[in-house]
Amino acid sequence: MSLESAVKFLKRFNGDNVFRSALEALKDDATRKQMIKAAGFDFSQDELNHIVNQPTELSNGDLEAVAGGVEERPPIIATHV
């Protein structure tokens, strides 16, 4: 298990609409976990939480979006891995 795998998972989840939709359509955590592992990711819930909860620096574009009241990032769902 690794933080690197959690980061790669979040990048794919946020950038691949088909993958995200398929994962969100699953009804239980065990099936989600199987799909995530089958896609080549291996991380714990704690590792995912660590990545999700890390403070990040905002780019100028991010700051402009916030100042203008626009948020363009796709949502991140919590999964139990």
Secondary structure as a PSIPRED ss2 file (coil, helix, strand):
# PSIPRED VFORMAT (PSIPRED V4.0)

   1 M C   1.000  0.000  0.000
   2 S C   1.000  0.000  0.000
   3 L H   0.000  1.000  0.000
   4 E H   0.000  1.000  0.000
   5 S H   0.000  1.000  0.000
   6 A H   0.000  1.000  0.000
   7 V H   0.000  1.000  0.000
   8 K H   0.000  1.000  0.000
   9 F H   0.000  1.000  0.000
  10 L H   0.000  1.000  0.000
  11 K H   0.000  1.000  0.000
  12 R H   0.000  1.000  0.000
  13 F H   0.000  1.000  0.000
  14 N H   0.000  1.000  0.000
  15 G H   0.000  1.000  0.000
  16 D C   1.000  0.000  0.000
  17 N H   0.000  1.000  0.000
  18 V H   0.000  1.000  0.000
  19 F H   0.000  1.000  0.000
  20 R H   0.000  1.000  0.000
  21 S H   0.000  1.000  0.000
  22 A H   0.000  1.000  0.000
  23 L H   0.000  1.000  0.000
  24 E H   0.000  1.000  0.000
  25 A H   0.000  1.000  0.000
  26 L C   1.000  0.000  0.000
  27 K C   1.000  0.000  0.000
  28 D C   1.000  0.000  0.000
  29 D H   0.000  1.000  0.000
  30 A H   0.000  1.000  0.000
  31 T H   0.000  1.000  0.000
  32 R H   0.000  1.000  0.000
  33 K H   0.000  1.000  0.000
  34 Q H   0.000  1.000  0.000
  35 M H   0.000  1.000  0.000
  36 I H   0.000  1.000  0.000
  37 K H   0.000  1.000  0.000
  38 A H   0.000  1.000  0.000
  39 A C   1.000  0.000  0.000
  40 G C   1.000  0.000  0.000
  41 F C   1.000  0.000  0.000
  42 D C   1.000  0.000  0.000
  43 F C   1.000  0.000  0.000
  44 S C   1.000  0.000  0.000
  45 Q H   0.000  1.000  0.000
  46 D H   0.000  1.000  0.000
  47 E H   0.000  1.000  0.000
  48 L H   0.000  1.000  0.000
  49 N H   0.000  1.000  0.000
  50 H H   0.000  1.000  0.000
  51 I H   0.000  1.000  0.000
  52 V H   0.000  1.000  0.000
  53 N C   1.000  0.000  0.000
  54 Q C   1.000  0.000  0.000
  55 P C   1.000  0.000  0.000
  56 T C   1.000  0.000  0.000
  57 E C   1.000  0.000  0.000
  58 L C   1.000  0.000  0.000
  59 S C   1.000  0.000  0.000
  60 N H   0.000  1.000  0.000
  61 G H   0.000  1.000  0.000
  62 D H   0.000  1.000  0.000
  63 L H   0.000  1.000  0.000
  64 E H   0.000  1.000  0.000
  65 A H   0.000  1.000  0.000
  66 V H   0.000  1.000  0.000
  67 A H   0.000  1.000  0.000
  68 G C   1.000  0.000  0.000
  69 G C   1.000  0.000  0.000
  70 V C   1.000  0.000  0.000
  71 E C   1.000  0.000  0.000
  72 E C   1.000  0.000  0.000
  73 R C   1.000  0.000  0.000
  74 P C   1.000  0.000  0.000
  75 P C   1.000  0.000  0.000
  76 I C   1.000  0.000  0.000
  77 I C   1.000  0.000  0.000
  78 A C   1.000  0.000  0.000
  79 T C   1.000  0.000  0.000
  80 H C   1.000  0.000  0.000
  81 V C   1.000  0.000  0.000
